Amino acid sequence: MRFFMSLIAGLLLIGLAPVAGAEAAVGAHSASVTVVSGKPVNPPRAEFGAGPASAKKVDGRPYFSYLSQPGGYVQDHIAVRNFATRPQMLNVYPVDAVTGSNGLFSFAAKSAQRKQVGAWLKIGKVPSGTVRLKPRATVILPVSLRVPRNASPGDHAGAVIVSLTSLVKNKKNTLVKFEQRIATRVIVRVSGPLHPRLSIQNLHATYSGHLNPFAGGVVRVSYGVGNTGNALLGASQQVTGQGLIGSAVRAKPAGVPLLLPGGAYKVSTHVSGILPFFEVTATVRLVPVGLRGDANPGIHVTTASVTLWTIPWLLIAIVIVLILGIIALIWRWRRRSLRPLDTTVSETPEGAKA
């Protein structure tokens, strides 16, 4: 019963999400639907689960995580459960983790070539790649991991996939083939120099304001977050806008998801209430975050800034008009002050009485 409730909770928490290709968001038991052709209508509900286990039962680990030297060997187990009241034929196979759309942690298709963890993993008792489960039955499968001697230091990722392939009808009433997958991720940290590092790439900012120069405008910021190290990292982030006048304004976009080494994630956000007085500086601040429980020495906060001109044209125009008006008044005043005095003298005949 504990096993049943644990796996049901995992499935309800993550859910089934249609994605392009064979991608699935990272999680303890990540689920996805891989459509081979066409678009299914009302696909059947997934009624199976998987998770790390001991030789006898599920043990509560959210995923497989190992620390190994090059050439290391690990033995483990995975539990596969059929929740349905009918028998099910399930596929079980290892895959590499890959960078999916917008840098999201994803898993390769079954047909993809395995080069990393997917090639290091072996699943026992499934020589044909499939396992048949009776209704409400559970099977414990041995999992082995052999790390190559030339494996590079740092984090490597893959998954054990448990999937169900079915045929359903699309809107054209044609049968289409699709695959529902549960991915139990496998994280392997190979010993050696660890370099956890995120970088802020292609930082751009634009400003849009109002005719009223004393009304705050909006700074729109876009950038990429790249994992340029060899450790799995996500990040919390903060974007600050600071003008020459006024206090700093901050925004906190959603956190950067876990990125594979070499992965990149695009961010677009905005900061409102910035006064357009000639210059605005937009600053991005990243605080790297690793897997829960990981010790990543050498993690540093990463910042980058960009400065842009925010010319208050209306204010400048008003100032110019005022200056021109003052100049005109001064000019008129000086012209009047320099006008020659009237020196005309009326002549009175000599001897005449005034």
Protein Blocks (a to p, Z undefined) as FASTA:
>chain_A
ZZmmmmmmmmmmnopaddehjbdcddfbdcddddfbdjdehiacddbddddddfkbcehi
abdcddddehiacddddddddfbfbdcddddddddddddeehiacdddfklccfblmmmp
ccehilnopacddehiacdddddddddfklcedjdddddddddddddddfkopacddddd
dddddddddedddddddddehiacdddddfblkbccddddddddddfbfbdcdddddddd
ddfbdcdddddddddddddehiacddddddehiacehiacddddddddddehiacehiac
dddddddddddfklmmmmmmmmmmmmmmmmmmmmmmmpccdfbdcdddehiaZZ
